[in-house]
Amino acid sequence: MFQFVLLGFVSIYFLYLIIRYITKPRTNAPGPKGWPLLGNALEFDIENLPVQMAKWVNRYGDVFKINLFGDDIVVISGELCYEALVKRGDDFAGRPIRNRGDWVTEMGEDIAFADTSPEQQKRRKIAHSGLKQYGTGMAHLEEVNAKEIKDFLKIVADKKCSPFDPRADIYKCVIKIITLLLFGEAMTKEDDIKTIAELDETIERAVGTGQGFELDHFPWLRFFGNSTYEIIKHFNTVRTRLLDRWLLGSKDTMEKGKIRGMVDWLLVSQENEPTISDTNVRMMIQNILLAGITTTESTIESGILVLMNYPDIQKKIQMSIDAELGTERFPTLDDRSNLPYVDAFILETMRYTSVVPFTLRKSTKDSKLGNYFIPKDTQVWVNLFCLHHDERYFADPWTFKPERFLDQNGDVIPVDQRKMLMPFGAGRRVCVGEQLARARLFLFFTAMLQKFTFLPHEGDKCPSCDPRGYTTGLLLRPNNYRVRAILRI
């Protein structure tokens, strides 16, 4: 009996797909042909998606479509990325409905996954105000960043030049910095740190480009023991238990008129804005916590890998740091203006590695990109990976060259001259934590290279830093590697 019910259900669903395919407005952009109903699903190389998209860009141009189970997805590259995100940001400010994304954000009650709406914009404004007021504007935040980074440097020094995988130590340090931003003090409980790492790993498995992709198109599979949906349920249970405990603790210890961090700011904002629910607060914390940790950790890990492959660049950075700071004074954010080569190295690391290879949008009205029609509610993938490796905007794009971001005087070129670099997205939905992330990266790389030279394991071939070989998920991440950190002092 069950088999007949399932067969009937599936037949009805496929009939629905056929009717929708016939009646839904379509883009006239070119693209790979695909199969009936399935579209290009069987052609998707999930593990090497940025590389596959680059091949299709070469074949079809800066605008092409792919089709997944009847849904058109328009992929844009080149200057059209800037046009869609910045010049016509309102036209492409939506977020596509992805069931997995909704399920891990309490049905889009956050900032990052939520579709554009007055409520989403209100939540974004509150979060941005809090990050601005209680992030870069707080001197003690820089001091505690310094404390956590110094602790990390001590851990590295204790390796005594032995080869090690830096991922776990970087990850723990970044967790402490992000939780400082959220709560006014760094998270030090090992159980909580392990829980955050578990949540990060779980959301990568559940919402990334690989396992579970079928749920975005066949949500009813969750009723039949789908393994990814079980992972999502586990994520939600662990996440809610942890964040509710944190929120309850913050409410109990808040002092009137004193804001310790972002969570206090969100709770005060909630009192002044009744439409902000506990769920909204919980989801905004999730956005800041998980997005801030993974992007920073992946960029630092990728940067170390680049330094191993480009020893001349590493030496040049160290010489500039030595001339400005010496060997003892810990860097501050005020040093950024006097260390343009460090900033250029960070910009080039973000371009070259492109740890966020795509940003996903949705058209909010019938529109055009290039010469092609884009119907309202069409999913649009902004191909940042190809943009950042496009020789039209970045000469010799597969060579790592920080100098591309310096002018003839050795200063970092202004923002309008590097508008095609979009590691944090751009326009209406640019990452709210961009400035804080840039500050963290500057302090990390400056402090690390002041103290250490990073080399591959003796006798080993230096692992490649070419991002075309990275692991594809929510982010592009380098494969595990070992490094030797040689103390310079």
Secondary structure per residue as TSV (DSSP state, phi and psi in degrees):
chain	resnum	aa	ss	phi	psi
A	1	M	-	360.0	-45.1
A	2	F	H	-58.9	-41.2
A	3	Q	H	-62.1	-38.2
A	4	F	H	-68.4	-40.2
A	5	V	H	-63.2	-43.6
A	6	L	H	-64.8	-42.7
A	7	L	H	-62.4	-41.7
A	8	G	H	-64.0	-41.9
A	9	F	H	-62.9	-45.2
A	10	V	H	-65.0	-39.8
A	11	S	H	-62.6	-43.8
A	12	I	H	-62.6	-40.0
A	13	Y	H	-66.6	-42.2
A	14	F	H	-68.4	-31.6
A	15	L	H	-64.0	-40.7
A	16	Y	H	-60.4	-42.7
A	17	L	H	-61.3	-41.1
A	18	I	H	-64.9	-45.9
A	19	I	H	-62.5	-42.8
A	20	R	H	-65.1	-40.1
A	21	Y	H	-61.7	-39.0
A	22	I	H	-73.4	-38.2
A	23	T	H	-95.0	-19.4
A	24	K	S	-75.1	137.3
A	25	P	-	-59.7	144.0
A	26	R	-	-122.8	147.4
A	27	T	-	-75.1	152.7
A	28	N	-	-101.3	16.3
A	29	A	-	-68.9	149.2
A	30	P	-	-73.9	171.6
A	31	G	-	169.3	172.5
A	32	P	-	-61.4	144.0
A	33	K	-	-65.1	-53.4
A	34	G	-	81.5	-176.3
A	35	W	B	-110.7	155.5
A	36	P	T	-56.3	136.6
A	37	L	T	66.3	-49.2
A	38	L	T	-74.1	-26.2
A	39	G	B	64.9	-131.0
A	40	N	T	-99.7	16.4
A	41	A	G	-57.8	-38.1
A	42	L	G	-75.5	-14.9
A	43	E	G	-92.9	-9.0
A	44	F	-	-68.9	123.9
A	45	D	-	-98.6	85.5
A	46	I	G	-57.8	-38.3
A	47	E	G	-75.1	-16.7
A	48	N	G	-134.2	45.5
A	49	L	H	-61.1	-45.5
A	50	P	H	-59.4	-38.4
A	51	V	H	-68.1	-42.2
A	52	Q	H	-63.0	-42.4
A	53	M	H	-62.5	-37.1
A	54	A	H	-61.8	-38.5
A	55	K	H	-64.8	-40.8
A	56	W	H	-69.6	-34.3
A	57	V	H	-60.6	-44.5
A	58	N	H	-61.8	-31.8
A	59	R	H	-85.2	-40.9
A	60	Y	H	-111.1	-15.1
A	61	G	-	103.7	-169.4
A	62	D	S	-74.2	-13.1
A	63	V	E	-131.1	119.9
A	64	F	E	-148.0	166.0
A	65	K	E	-118.6	149.9
A	66	I	E	-123.4	161.5
A	67	N	E	-129.4	129.6
A	68	L	E	-123.8	109.7
A	69	F	T	53.1	41.1
A	70	G	T	95.1	-12.4
A	71	D	E	-97.0	125.7
A	72	D	E	-77.0	135.9
A	73	I	E	-121.7	123.6
A	74	V	E	-95.4	125.6
A	75	V	E	-106.4	126.3
A	76	I	E	-119.8	144.5
A	77	S	-	-136.8	-179.0
A	78	G	T	63.7	-150.9
A	79	E	H	-65.9	-18.2
A	80	L	H	-66.0	-22.3
A	81	C	H	-60.7	-46.1
A	82	Y	H	-66.3	-40.6
A	83	E	I	-62.1	-45.6
A	84	A	I	-69.4	-40.1
A	85	L	I	-83.9	-34.2
A	86	V	I	-111.5	-60.8
A	87	K	I	-64.2	-36.2
A	88	R	T	-128.1	47.0
A	89	G	G	-59.1	-34.7
A	90	D	G	-66.9	-31.8
A	91	D	G	-70.7	-22.1
A	92	F	G	-131.4	40.8
A	93	A	-	-95.3	-2.3
A	94	G	B	-77.5	164.5
A	95	R	-	-114.3	132.5
A	96	P	-	-65.7	147.0
A	97	I	-	-75.0	116.4
A	98	R	-	-124.9	116.1
A	99	N	H	-54.1	-42.1
A	100	R	H	-62.6	-40.3
A	101	G	H	-63.5	-40.8
A	102	D	H	-64.9	-40.7
A	103	W	H	-66.8	-30.9
A	104	V	T	-91.1	0.4
A	105	T	T	-125.7	27.9
A	106	E	T	53.6	46.2
A	107	M	T	65.3	47.0
A	108	G	T	75.7	31.7
A	109	E	-	-89.3	16.3
A	110	D	S	-107.2	-154.1
A	111	I	S	-106.7	-48.1
A	112	A	S	-70.2	-47.2
A	113	F	S	-89.6	-18.1
A	114	A	S	-67.5	143.2
A	115	D	-	-68.4	157.7
A	116	T	S	-66.1	136.5
A	117	S	-	-168.1	163.0
A	118	P	H	-56.7	-35.9
A	119	E	H	-68.6	-43.1
A	120	Q	H	-63.3	-41.5
A	121	Q	H	-65.6	-35.3
A	122	K	H	-66.0	-43.7
A	123	R	H	-63.4	-40.8
A	124	R	H	-63.3	-42.5
A	125	K	H	-63.0	-41.6
A	126	I	H	-63.4	-46.0
A	127	A	H	-63.9	-42.7
A	128	H	H	-63.2	-42.2
A	129	S	H	-62.6	-41.4
A	130	G	H	-66.6	-42.8
A	131	L	H	-64.5	-37.1
A	132	K	I	-70.3	-45.1
A	133	Q	I	-75.9	-36.9
A	134	Y	I	-112.7	22.0
A	135	G	I	-117.7	-96.4
A	136	T	I	-65.4	-20.9
A	137	G	T	-82.2	-3.1
A	138	M	-	-107.0	117.3
A	139	A	H	-61.7	-36.9
A	140	H	H	-68.5	-23.4
A	141	L	H	-63.9	-42.0
A	142	E	H	-62.0	-39.3
A	143	E	H	-63.3	-41.6
A	144	V	H	-75.3	-33.8
A	145	N	H	-53.8	-45.5
A	146	A	H	-61.5	-41.4
A	147	K	H	-61.3	-46.9
A	148	E	H	-67.6	-38.3
A	149	I	H	-67.7	-38.9
A	150	K	H	-62.1	-40.3
A	151	D	H	-62.0	-39.5
A	152	F	H	-63.8	-42.7
A	153	L	H	-62.1	-36.1
A	154	K	H	-66.3	-39.5
A	155	I	H	-61.5	-42.1
A	156	V	H	-66.0	-42.6
A	157	A	H	-61.0	-35.2
A	158	D	T	-69.2	-12.2
A	159	K	T	-69.7	-20.0
A	160	K	T	53.5	49.1
A	161	C	T	70.7	3.4
A	162	S	-	-74.4	145.7
A	163	P	-	-66.3	141.3
A	164	F	B	-151.9	158.3
A	165	D	-	-89.1	118.5
A	166	P	-	-80.2	-8.0
A	167	R	H	-57.9	-51.2
A	168	A	H	-63.9	-41.0
A	169	D	H	-69.1	-40.3
A	170	I	H	-63.4	-44.3
A	171	Y	H	-58.8	-47.3
A	172	K	H	-63.9	-39.8
A	173	C	H	-63.3	-44.5
A	174	V	H	-66.7	-37.5
A	175	I	H	-55.8	-45.5
A	176	K	H	-64.5	-37.7
A	177	I	H	-68.7	-43.2
A	178	I	H	-68.1	-40.7
A	179	T	H	-69.1	-27.4
A	180	L	H	-61.5	-46.2
A	181	L	H	-59.2	-39.6
A	182	L	H	-75.7	-43.9
A	183	F	H	-115.0	-5.8
A	184	G	S	85.5	-1.8
A	185	E	S	-150.0	149.1
A	186	A	-	-74.8	141.7
A	187	M	-	-73.0	123.5
A	188	T	-	-119.6	-11.5
A	189	K	-	-69.2	121.4
A	190	E	H	-60.8	-36.1
A	191	D	H	-63.8	-41.0
A	192	D	H	-68.7	-38.7
A	193	I	H	-62.8	-42.4
A	194	K	H	-64.3	-37.1
A	195	T	H	-66.0	-42.1
A	196	I	H	-62.3	-43.2
A	197	A	H	-62.6	-38.9
A	198	E	H	-64.0	-42.7
A	199	L	H	-62.7	-41.9
A	200	D	H	-62.0	-47.0
A	201	E	H	-64.3	-38.3
A	202	T	H	-68.2	-44.2
A	203	I	H	-68.6	-30.3
A	204	E	H	-64.4	-41.9
A	205	R	H	-71.1	-35.2
A	206	A	H	-87.2	-31.4
A	207	V	H	-118.2	-0.2
A	208	G	S	-72.6	-166.7
A	209	T	S	-84.8	-5.3
A	210	G	S	-100.4	-109.9
A	211	Q	T	-53.1	134.8
A	212	G	T	94.8	-1.7
A	213	F	G	-55.9	-30.9
A	214	E	G	-65.5	-26.5
A	215	L	G	-68.1	-26.0
A	216	D	G	-68.2	-22.6
A	217	H	T	-111.0	-24.5
A	218	F	-	-130.1	71.1
A	219	P	G	-62.0	-23.6
A	220	W	G	-65.8	-14.5
A	221	L	G	-62.7	-19.7
A	222	R	G	-65.5	-19.7
A	223	F	G	-84.7	0.1
A	224	F	G	-123.2	38.0
A	225	G	T	73.6	28.8
A	226	N	-	-61.9	128.0
A	227	S	H	-66.2	-36.2
A	228	T	H	-67.0	-38.2
A	229	Y	H	-65.6	-34.8
A	230	E	H	-64.4	-37.3
A	231	I	H	-63.2	-41.8
A	232	I	H	-63.5	-43.0
A	233	K	H	-61.1	-41.9
A	234	H	H	-63.7	-43.2
A	235	F	H	-56.5	-49.0
A	236	N	H	-62.2	-38.9
A	237	T	H	-65.2	-48.9
A	238	V	H	-66.0	-44.8
A	239	R	H	-59.6	-48.7
A	240	T	H	-64.4	-41.8
A	241	R	H	-61.2	-43.7
A	242	L	H	-68.0	-50.2
A	243	L	H	-69.5	-35.3
A	244	D	H	-63.8	-39.0
A	245	R	H	-64.5	-43.3
A	246	W	H	-62.4	-44.7
A	247	L	H	-64.1	-43.2
A	248	L	H	-61.0	-42.1
A	249	G	H	-63.9	-38.7
A	250	S	H	-67.1	-41.5
A	251	K	H	-63.5	-38.1
A	252	D	H	-71.7	-28.4
A	253	T	H	-106.7	-0.1
A	254	M	-	-64.2	139.8
A	255	E	B	-111.2	135.8
A	256	K	T	-58.7	130.2
A	257	G	T	81.8	1.0
A	258	K	B	-121.9	121.0
A	259	I	-	-107.9	121.1
A	260	R	-	-94.4	-25.2
A	261	G	S	-174.9	-169.1
A	262	M	H	-60.9	-37.2
A	263	V	H	-64.3	-43.8
A	264	D	H	-60.3	-41.4
A	265	W	H	-61.6	-41.9
A	266	L	H	-66.4	-38.0
A	267	L	H	-68.3	-39.6
A	268	V	H	-66.0	-41.6
A	269	S	H	-62.2	-36.0
A	270	Q	H	-63.5	-37.9
A	271	E	H	-64.2	-35.5
A	272	N	H	-86.2	-16.4
A	273	E	-	-132.3	91.9
A	274	P	T	-60.3	-21.2
A	275	T	T	-72.1	-12.9
A	276	I	-	-84.2	111.1
A	277	S	-	-90.6	170.5
A	278	D	H	-59.7	-36.1
A	279	T	H	-63.5	-43.0
A	280	N	H	-58.8	-45.5
A	281	V	H	-61.5	-45.9
A	282	R	H	-60.9	-42.0
A	283	M	H	-72.1	-33.1
A	284	M	H	-67.6	-37.6
A	285	I	H	-62.8	-43.0
A	286	Q	H	-58.9	-45.5
A	287	N	I	-57.2	-51.5
A	288	I	I	-65.4	-40.7
A	289	L	I	-67.3	-59.4
A	290	L	I	-74.8	-40.7
A	291	A	I	-67.0	-41.4
A	292	G	H	-65.6	-37.6
A	293	I	H	-70.0	-53.7
A	294	T	H	-67.5	-41.3
A	295	T	H	-67.7	-42.3
A	296	T	H	-65.9	-46.8
A	297	E	H	-61.2	-43.9
A	298	S	H	-65.7	-38.5
A	299	T	H	-68.2	-41.3
A	300	I	H	-65.2	-45.5
A	301	E	H	-61.9	-40.9
A	302	S	H	-67.0	-38.6
A	303	G	H	-63.0	-40.6
A	304	I	H	-62.8	-40.7
A	305	L	H	-62.7	-40.2
A	306	V	H	-62.6	-44.5
A	307	L	H	-59.8	-38.2
A	308	M	H	-63.8	-34.0
A	309	N	H	-85.0	-18.8
A	310	Y	-	-126.8	71.6
A	311	P	H	-61.2	-30.5
A	312	D	H	-65.8	-38.4
A	313	I	H	-67.6	-42.1
A	314	Q	H	-57.8	-44.8
A	315	K	H	-64.2	-39.3
A	316	K	H	-65.7	-39.5
A	317	I	H	-61.9	-45.4
A	318	Q	H	-62.8	-38.2
A	319	M	H	-64.5	-39.8
A	320	S	H	-68.6	-37.0
A	321	I	H	-67.1	-44.3
A	322	D	H	-60.5	-40.7
A	323	A	H	-67.9	-32.4
A	324	E	H	-92.5	-40.3
A	325	L	H	-110.3	-20.1
A	326	G	T	75.5	-157.6
A	327	T	T	-107.4	-6.1
A	328	E	T	-114.9	-39.8
A	329	R	S	-70.8	124.3
A	330	F	-	-70.4	140.7
A	331	P	-	-67.4	152.1
A	332	T	-	-124.8	169.2
A	333	L	G	-66.7	-22.9
A	334	D	G	-65.4	-19.3
A	335	D	G	-79.0	-10.8
A	336	R	G	-58.8	-41.4
A	337	S	G	-66.1	-22.9
A	338	N	G	-98.2	1.1
A	339	L	-	-127.9	60.1
A	340	P	H	-62.7	-29.5
A	341	Y	H	-68.7	-31.8
A	342	V	H	-65.8	-46.0
A	343	D	H	-61.7	-40.3
A	344	A	H	-64.3	-38.4
A	345	F	H	-61.5	-42.4
A	346	I	H	-65.8	-43.5
A	347	L	H	-59.8	-43.5
A	348	E	H	-68.9	-34.4
A	349	T	H	-62.3	-43.9
A	350	M	H	-67.1	-36.1
A	351	R	H	-69.0	-52.7
A	352	Y	H	-64.7	-45.8
A	353	T	H	-83.9	-31.0
A	354	S	-	45.3	61.1
A	355	V	S	-63.6	-22.3
A	356	V	S	-106.5	94.1
A	357	P	-	-75.9	-25.7
A	358	F	E	-138.9	148.4
A	359	T	E	-120.5	133.2
A	360	L	E	-98.1	128.4
A	361	R	E	-129.3	175.6
A	362	K	E	-140.8	135.9
A	363	S	-	-69.3	135.7
A	364	T	S	-94.5	-6.7
A	365	K	S	-160.7	166.6
A	366	D	S	-58.8	131.4
A	367	S	E	-150.4	-176.8
A	368	K	E	-135.4	144.7
A	369	L	E	-130.4	125.7
A	370	G	T	61.7	-127.2
A	371	N	T	-104.4	17.8
A	372	Y	E	-117.6	142.7
A	373	F	E	-79.6	133.1
A	374	I	E	-121.2	106.5
A	375	P	-	-65.5	156.0
A	376	K	T	-55.9	143.6
A	377	D	T	69.5	22.0
A	378	T	-	-85.4	135.0
A	379	Q	E	-71.8	131.3
A	380	V	E	-123.9	123.3
A	381	W	E	-100.3	118.3
A	382	V	E	-88.2	113.6
A	383	N	E	-87.3	80.8
A	384	L	H	-67.9	-32.2
A	385	F	H	-60.5	-48.9
A	386	C	H	-68.7	-38.1
A	387	L	H	-57.7	-45.5
A	388	H	H	-72.8	-10.4
A	389	H	T	-121.7	29.7
A	390	D	-	-96.8	118.6
A	391	E	T	-67.0	-12.6
A	392	R	T	-67.7	-25.1
A	393	Y	T	-117.8	-23.9
A	394	F	S	-134.2	101.2
A	395	A	S	-60.0	141.5
A	396	D	S	49.3	59.0
A	397	P	T	-65.7	-20.7
A	398	W	T	-94.2	9.8
A	399	T	S	-106.5	134.3
A	400	F	-	-82.0	113.0
A	401	K	-	-138.9	95.0
A	402	P	G	-58.3	-27.9
A	403	E	G	-60.3	-19.8
A	404	R	G	-63.6	-19.7
A	405	F	G	-103.5	15.2
A	406	L	B	-117.0	145.3
A	407	D	-	-88.2	-174.5
A	408	Q	T	-66.7	-17.7
A	409	N	T	-92.9	0.3
A	410	G	S	85.9	8.7
A	411	D	-	-94.1	154.5
A	412	V	B	-65.5	131.2
A	413	I	-	-64.6	150.6
A	414	P	-	-66.5	163.7
A	415	V	G	-58.8	-39.0
A	416	D	G	-68.4	-15.7
A	417	Q	G	-93.4	-2.3
A	418	R	S	-130.9	36.6
A	419	K	T	-68.5	-18.3
A	420	M	T	-81.9	-1.6
A	421	L	-	-93.9	114.3
A	422	M	-	-133.2	56.7
A	423	P	T	-66.0	-21.0
A	424	F	T	-108.5	17.5
A	425	G	-	78.4	-161.8
A	426	A	-	-166.8	164.5
A	427	G	G	76.0	-145.4
A	428	R	G	-60.1	-31.7
A	429	R	G	-115.3	27.9
A	430	V	-	-59.0	148.9
A	431	C	-	-55.8	126.7
A	432	V	T	-68.7	-21.4
A	433	G	T	-97.9	18.2
A	434	E	H	-56.9	-50.6
A	435	Q	H	-65.0	-37.8
A	436	L	H	-66.2	-39.2
A	437	A	H	-64.3	-43.4
A	438	R	H	-61.1	-40.1
A	439	A	H	-64.8	-43.8
A	440	R	H	-59.7	-45.0
A	441	L	H	-63.8	-39.7
A	442	F	H	-62.3	-48.1
A	443	L	H	-63.4	-41.4
A	444	F	H	-61.1	-57.4
A	445	F	H	-66.6	-38.4
A	446	T	H	-65.2	-45.8
A	447	A	H	-66.0	-41.0
A	448	M	H	-64.7	-44.9
A	449	L	H	-80.0	-16.2
A	450	Q	H	-67.7	-33.1
A	451	K	H	-103.6	-28.0
A	452	F	E	-133.2	154.1
A	453	T	E	-111.6	131.3
A	454	F	E	-101.5	123.7
A	455	L	E	-131.8	154.1
A	456	P	-	-70.3	165.5
A	457	H	-	-62.3	134.1
A	458	E	T	-55.8	132.2
A	459	G	T	86.1	-15.0
A	460	D	S	-91.0	147.0
A	461	K	-	-70.4	136.4
A	462	C	-	-62.1	125.4
A	463	P	-	-63.1	143.6
A	464	S	-	-68.8	144.5
A	465	C	-	-103.9	8.2
A	466	D	-	-67.7	117.4
A	467	P	G	-67.2	-12.9
A	468	R	G	-66.1	-14.4
A	469	G	G	-105.3	7.6
A	470	Y	S	-72.9	164.9
A	471	T	E	-81.7	130.1
A	472	T	E	-95.1	129.5
A	473	G	S	-152.9	-137.4
A	474	L	S	-60.9	-34.4
A	475	L	S	-124.5	166.7
A	476	L	E	-90.8	123.7
A	477	R	E	-128.6	138.9
A	478	P	-	-65.3	150.6
A	479	N	-	-65.9	157.3
A	480	N	-	-56.3	139.8
A	481	Y	-	-147.1	166.5
A	482	R	-	-116.6	147.6
A	483	V	B	-137.6	151.4
A	484	R	E	-106.6	129.6
A	485	A	E	-104.7	109.7
A	486	I	E	-94.6	117.4
A	487	L	E	-63.0	130.7
A	488	R	-	-88.9	-13.2
A	489	I	-	-116.7	360.0
